[in-house]
Amino acid sequence: MPQISPMSWIIIPFFFVFFIVMFLVFVWWGYCKFYFVSANYLGFKNNLVLNLWKW
């Protein structure tokens, strides 16, 4: 059995958590983008939300 260095116990979970967070952010961004585009298409315009989204 190769010994696992203490650094691996820090790096591996960090990358795993980072991947999960990035995936959740991507899904959330895609959902919000779809939601706002649909709302805009249907004519429900929220000026504050649209102005923040244009940043």
C-alpha atoms as one frame of an Amber mdcrd trajectory, in Angstrom:
protein
   0.000   0.000   0.000   1.523   3.325  -0.974   1.314   5.824   1.813  -0.913
   8.814   1.063   0.782  12.066   1.900  -1.027  14.533   4.172  -1.038  17.039
   1.303  -3.250  14.729  -0.734  -5.837  14.713   2.031  -6.053  18.495   1.630
  -5.850  18.790  -2.147  -8.187  15.966  -3.166 -11.208  17.084  -1.076 -10.537
  20.695  -2.106 -10.748  19.834  -5.806 -13.794  17.660  -5.195 -15.600  20.454
  -3.350 -14.449  22.992  -5.942 -15.890  20.814  -8.732 -19.221  20.456  -6.898
 -19.430  24.209  -6.265 -18.602  25.056  -9.883 -21.207  22.565 -11.087 -23.879
  24.038  -8.809 -22.975  27.590  -9.880 -23.170  26.574 -13.541 -26.586  24.931
 -13.057 -27.852  27.935 -11.052 -26.552  30.378 -13.689 -28.126  28.380 -16.509
 -31.443  28.183 -14.649 -31.451  31.919 -13.900 -30.461  32.773 -17.473 -33.294
  30.612 -18.811 -35.725  32.034 -16.235 -34.881  35.664 -16.983 -34.916  35.143
 -20.761 -38.299  33.420 -20.509 -39.663  36.145 -18.254 -38.369  38.810 -20.633
 -39.907  36.982 -23.593 -43.268  36.777 -21.841 -43.104  40.497 -21.102 -42.640
  40.369 -17.327 -39.890  42.954 -17.068 -38.307  43.686 -13.729 -36.071  46.699
 -14.325 -33.896  46.086 -11.262 -33.292  42.432 -12.105 -32.648  43.173 -15.769
 -30.232  45.990 -14.935 -28.321  43.763 -12.503 -28.273  40.957 -15.071 -26.638
  43.226 -17.675 -23.498  43.645 -15.548
